[in-house]
Amino acid sequence: MILDVNIIRQKYDEALSEKFTRESLSEWATSLREASDRNELVITPKRDRFRIWEALLFLEMYDMQTGPDSYLYGNEDLIENRP
């Protein structure tokens, strides 16, 4: 499985446009992190690895709630963390 900056940016854009739910984006990010844990994920280019990894981890946490109708992160956080 390959992850690059264009793919992660696309996911951020989909989150901002509400094309997918927070939960589905978080599940996608979790599946990639788990693939990384199994050494099945390649992040390219290597020079952007840290930035892409941090962006992926943020998406994994994007569905965290602080209450029944409120989330820990909003659109401004997405914009700020988009690689």
Backbone as CSV, one residue per row, in Angstrom:
resi,resn,N_x,N_y,N_z,CA_x,CA_y,CA_z,C_x,C_y,C_z
1,MET,0.854,-1.162,0.000,0.000,0.000,0.000,0.906,1.234,0.000
2,ILE,0.554,2.199,-0.824,1.357,3.417,-0.946,0.530,4.625,-0.512
3,LEU,1.153,5.499,0.237,0.537,6.754,0.662,1.474,7.879,0.283
4,ASP,0.931,8.859,-0.446,1.741,10.022,-0.784,0.995,11.294,-0.407
5,VAL,1.654,12.407,-0.578,1.095,13.687,-0.148,-0.194,14.018,-0.896
6,ASN,-0.310,13.624,-2.153,-1.532,13.914,-2.913,-2.733,13.156,-2.367
7,ILE,-2.519,11.904,-1.968,-3.612,11.108,-1.408,-4.078,11.701,-0.085
8,ILE,-3.148,12.055,0.768,-3.533,12.597,2.079,-4.199,13.964,1.932
9,ARG,-3.724,14.777,0.992,-4.374,16.071,0.747,-5.799,15.880,0.244
10,GLN,-5.984,14.883,-0.619,-7.322,14.591,-1.123,-8.259,14.239,0.028
11,LYS,-7.785,13.449,0.972,-8.615,13.074,2.124,-8.963,14.301,2.977
12,TYR,-8.012,15.203,3.141,-8.296,16.438,3.876,-9.350,17.264,3.147
13,ASP,-9.224,17.346,1.841,-10.207,18.093,1.051,-11.588,17.460,1.138
14,GLU,-11.623,16.125,1.132,-12.900,15.429,1.281,-13.503,15.673,2.655
15,ALA,-12.678,15.779,3.661,-13.180,16.089,5.002,-13.761,17.498,5.045
16,LEU,-13.042,18.444,4.444,-13.512,19.829,4.444,-14.821,19.992,3.662
17,SER,-14.978,19.230,2.593,-16.198,19.331,1.783,-17.309,18.436,2.323
18,GLU,-17.004,17.713,3.398,-17.951,16.795,4.034,-18.440,15.722,3.070
19,LYS,-17.560,15.343,2.137,-17.872,14.271,1.187,-17.984,12.933,1.922
20,PHE,-17.190,12.770,2.976,-17.221,11.569,3.800,-17.406,11.982,5.254
21,THR,-17.884,11.068,6.054,-18.061,11.360,7.471,-16.714,11.365,8.177
22,ARG,-16.682,12.020,9.308,-15.484,12.007,10.142,-15.087,10.574,10.489
23,GLU,-16.092,9.779,10.802,-15.841,8.403,11.208,-15.221,7.587,10.075
24,SER,-15.706,7.774,8.859,-15.145,7.002,7.747,-13.714,7.433,7.446
25,LEU,-13.426,8.716,7.568,-12.059,9.194,7.361,-11.134,8.682,8.462
26,SER,-11.622,8.659,9.675,-10.834,8.129,10.783,-10.558,6.636,10.590
27,GLU,-11.565,5.901,10.139,-11.386,4.469,9.877,-10.356,4.250,8.768
28,TRP,-10.411,5.069,7.725,-9.435,4.971,6.635,-8.025,5.190,7.181
29,ALA,-7.857,6.240,7.984,-6.540,6.544,8.550,-6.070,5.425,9.473
30,THR,-6.977,4.878,10.255,-6.625,3.776,11.151,-6.163,2.562,10.355
31,SER,-6.840,2.283,9.261,-6.453,1.123,8.455,-5.051,1.304,7.870
32,LEU,-4.695,2.539,7.502,-3.347,2.785,6.992,-2.311,2.707,8.104
33,ARG,-2.636,3.216,9.284,-1.698,3.098,10.401,-1.455,1.637,10.748
34,GLU,-2.522,0.854,10.738,-2.379,-0.573,11.023,-1.559,-1.269,9.939
35,ALA,-1.729,-0.852,8.692,-0.905,-1.391,7.606,0.562,-1.048,7.846
36,SER,0.809,0.142,8.335,2.184,0.537,8.664,2.742,-0.346,9.776
37,ASP,1.909,-0.635,10.773,2.338,-1.508,11.876,2.751,-2.893,11.371
38,ARG,2.131,-3.314,10.265,2.449,-4.617,9.678,3.516,-4.496,8.574
39,ASN,4.111,-3.310,8.461,5.115,-3.035,7.418,4.552,-3.206,6.014
40,GLU,3.287,-2.841,5.835,2.624,-2.950,4.534,2.334,-1.586,3.923
41,LEU,2.833,-0.530,4.515,2.586,0.826,4.018,3.901,1.470,3.633
42,VAL,3.908,2.066,2.439,5.066,2.818,1.972,4.635,4.269,1.828
43,ILE,5.315,5.157,2.523,5.037,6.587,2.417,6.089,7.185,1.504
44,THR,5.604,7.877,0.479,6.502,8.430,-0.517,6.120,9.871,-0.827
45,PRO,7.053,10.725,-1.109,8.493,10.518,-1.083,9.013,10.492,0.359
46,LYS,10.151,9.882,0.527,10.707,9.723,1.875,10.940,11.055,2.569
47,ARG,11.264,12.086,1.810,11.539,13.388,2.430,10.296,13.980,3.099
48,ASP,9.103,13.536,2.682,7.843,14.028,3.255,7.229,13.050,4.250
49,ARG,7.945,11.998,4.588,7.393,10.933,5.422,6.828,11.444,6.749
50,PHE,7.580,12.251,7.467,7.119,12.735,8.767,5.862,13.584,8.620
51,ARG,5.854,14.477,7.664,4.704,15.369,7.455,3.451,14.572,7.082
52,ILE,3.601,13.592,6.209,2.466,12.757,5.797,1.990,11.900,6.965
53,TRP,2.925,11.353,7.728,2.569,10.521,8.878,1.787,11.331,9.911
54,GLU,2.246,12.522,10.215,1.540,13.378,11.175,0.139,13.724,10.674
55,ALA,0.008,13.975,9.382,-1.304,14.281,8.803,-2.232,13.065,8.900
56,LEU,-1.686,11.878,8.690,-2.474,10.655,8.804,-2.951,10.454,10.239
57,LEU,-2.073,10.640,11.203,-2.454,10.483,12.606,-3.520,11.494,13.012
58,PHE,-3.437,12.710,12.477,-4.470,13.699,12.775,-5.818,13.216,12.256
59,LEU,-5.856,12.698,11.018,-7.128,12.208,10.477,-7.675,11.049,11.307
60,GLU,-6.792,10.244,11.843,-7.239,9.134,12.678,-7.980,9.649,13.920
61,MET,-7.582,10.795,14.418,-8.203,11.369,15.620,-9.328,12.350,15.301
62,TYR,-9.587,12.597,14.027,-10.526,13.634,13.606,-11.953,13.398,14.101
63,ASP,-12.313,12.165,14.408,-13.685,11.891,14.860,-13.840,11.897,16.382
64,MET,-12.807,12.311,17.107,-12.888,12.344,18.573,-13.901,13.390,19.022
65,GLN,-14.785,12.983,19.912,-15.828,13.881,20.397,-15.532,14.363,21.809
66,THR,-15.983,15.585,22.081,-15.893,16.133,23.428,-17.244,16.095,24.122
67,GLY,-18.270,15.762,23.365,-19.630,15.658,23.873,-20.493,15.014,22.808
68,PRO,-21.765,14.837,23.095,-22.651,14.152,22.152,-22.727,14.824,20.771
69,ASP,-22.637,16.126,20.725,-22.776,16.852,19.460,-21.580,17.737,19.144
70,SER,-20.449,17.498,19.775,-19.288,18.355,19.522,-18.028,17.511,19.352
71,TYR,-17.161,18.022,18.492,-15.921,17.325,18.176,-14.722,18.104,18.694
72,LEU,-13.663,17.380,18.983,-12.439,17.993,19.465,-11.806,18.886,18.400
73,TYR,-11.888,18.450,17.134,-11.261,19.192,16.038,-12.311,19.694,15.059
74,GLY,-12.094,20.907,14.554,-12.989,21.507,13.584,-12.298,21.721,12.251
75,ASN,-12.995,22.400,11.346,-12.446,22.655,10.018,-11.154,23.468,10.072
76,GLU,-11.068,24.390,11.014,-9.846,25.201,11.109,-8.643,24.320,11.465
77,ASP,-8.873,23.275,12.243,-7.800,22.336,12.571,-7.389,21.516,11.341
78,LEU,-8.377,21.167,10.520,-8.075,20.462,9.281,-7.193,21.320,8.379
79,ILE,-7.573,22.565,8.231,-6.814,23.479,7.381,-5.395,23.651,7.920
80,GLU,-5.272,23.793,9.215,-3.976,23.986,9.843,-3.063,22.763,9.728
81,ASN,-3.657,21.565,9.732,-2.863,20.330,9.709,-2.733,19.713,8.320
82,ARG,-3.355,20.306,7.317,-3.279,19.760,5.953,-1.849,19.911,5.432
83,PRO,-1.282,18.807,4.948,0.106,18.893,4.450,0.205,19.654,3.135
